[in-house]
Amino acid sequence: MNGFKTTMLLAALTALFMALGFTIGGRGGMIIALLVAVGMNLFTYWNADKIVLSMHGARQVDAASAPEFYSLVAGLAQRAALPMPKVYVIDSPHPNAFATGRNPENAAVAATTGLLDMLNRDEIAGVMAHELAHVRNRDTLIMTMVATIAGAISMLANFGMFFRGNGDNRGAMVATLLAVIVAPFAAMIVQMAISRTREYGADRGGAEISGNPRALASALAKLARGAAAVPNPVAERVPAAAQLYIVPGLARRGDSLFSTHPDTGNRIAALEAIAKEMGQSAPLDRFGENPANLSTSSAARPSALGIKPVPRRSSALDPNRRS
């Protein structure tokens, strides 16, 4: 059902884009806009992972530099029947994670040091399993396409009046003005709806890959609180990046048309239902905590995987970059 919903929403976004092009420039405008979108999609298809990782100043790690974290991801990838993705760590106190890449053979997963410090090993496994579920479901490609089309709609709307020509036809001008105002707004809603749909699917996939839905639920609760409390400069500068993360990169709560993610409480409830489907109780994790106890604090716990931050070599896109 999630796949069907995503297909329909993506089709709606594409139709919206083509309609805007036609409204502004007739058949010629529609063709030009379509060609621009195709070019943008091709560029992002091959380069989206590099752009995203550079934006976050991510550093690649391996079995030598981060043996426990790398081994954990390798084990999960094997369970998910996926090729081993590239593994990255982002030196940031903001607790979050994401996956990127055009397909499973060219995938990358990344987690911040803030996340690795906040969660225990079982919770980290749940988070990385969630990201690998995105890879297995090819959500990274879908979300890249969606972001590209939505970006093309906004770009086309910005230049709408220029493309339209003279203003002799008042009715046409009104229609163009409405299209320029409404289309980006509608595209944003569709984009966010697709993101919310994919998160539920990745939560279920992550629960199946890790075998521990309650650990993922516990991680979501902690990350939602942490992400709301610790600033994320990348998401603040580029709000569209919020759809990448396992929890919103900005302090937003609740389900709404303007949410990039489902409400955390609803996601936790869905994971609890999955745990019951799997016939699981709430076992203690290796730190002696109950994963179902979502109020447990782990702020004082050292990183579960022993990864220490290194001096950040900031990306040129980082708003906090120091020259």
Disulfide bonds with the S-S distance in Angstrom:
none
